[in-house]
Amino acid sequence: MFDVKTKSMQWGEETLTLETGKVARQADGTVIATLGETSVMANVTFAKEPKPGQDFFPLTVHYQEKY
């Protein structure tokens, strides 16, 4: 059902885990990075074709901190 891919590596004394394919499946790309008790989710969406006449790369960052 889900094509989940997980990679883990040692980062200092903690384990860094990168996981994709489980959440935010409507996005073009999503990665959840976990280090210790901290997790970050990064999502990417894009148009298949560039807009005519657009000479810049629009970027939006949405940051939300949760405890």
N, C-alpha and C positions, 0 to 999 in steps of 0.2 A: 504494500500500500504506500508506504513512505520510502523514499530513497535516501535514507539517513547516512551521512558520512561523518565520521568522527576521527580526529587526529589528536593525540596527546603528546606532550614533550615536557621534560623537566626544565623549569625556569627558576634558577636559584634553588631555594628549598621548597618551592611550590610546584604543582603540576598545572601547566597551561593546557586547556582543552578547547579545541575549535570544532564546532558542530554545525552542520548545514543539512537542509532537507526535511526538517521536522516541523518548524513553525514558519509563519509568514510566507506560505507557499504561493500567494498571489504576486509577491514581489519577484523581480527578475533575479535577484540574488540576496541571500540572507546568511549571516554567520553569527553564531553566539559564541563569544569568547569567555571562558571562565578561568579565573586564577584565584585559588583559595575560595573565599566566600564572596568574591566580586564577579559579577557577570555583566557583559556588555553585548547588546544586540545591534548589529549594523545591517541596514536594509538598503538595497539599490533598486531603483526602477528607471526605465528609460524608454524613449520612443524608438520605434523600429527605424524610422526615417527622420533625418534632421529637418527642422523647419526652414523653409526658404528665406534667405535674407538675414538669418540670425548669425551674427559674427562674434558671439560670446558663448561661454559655457555656463548656464544657470546652475547654481548649487544652493540647496536649502539644507540647513542643519536643524534638527529638532532634538533638543536635549531635555531629558526628563529624569530627575534623580528620585529614586525610591529607597526607602529604608525598611 
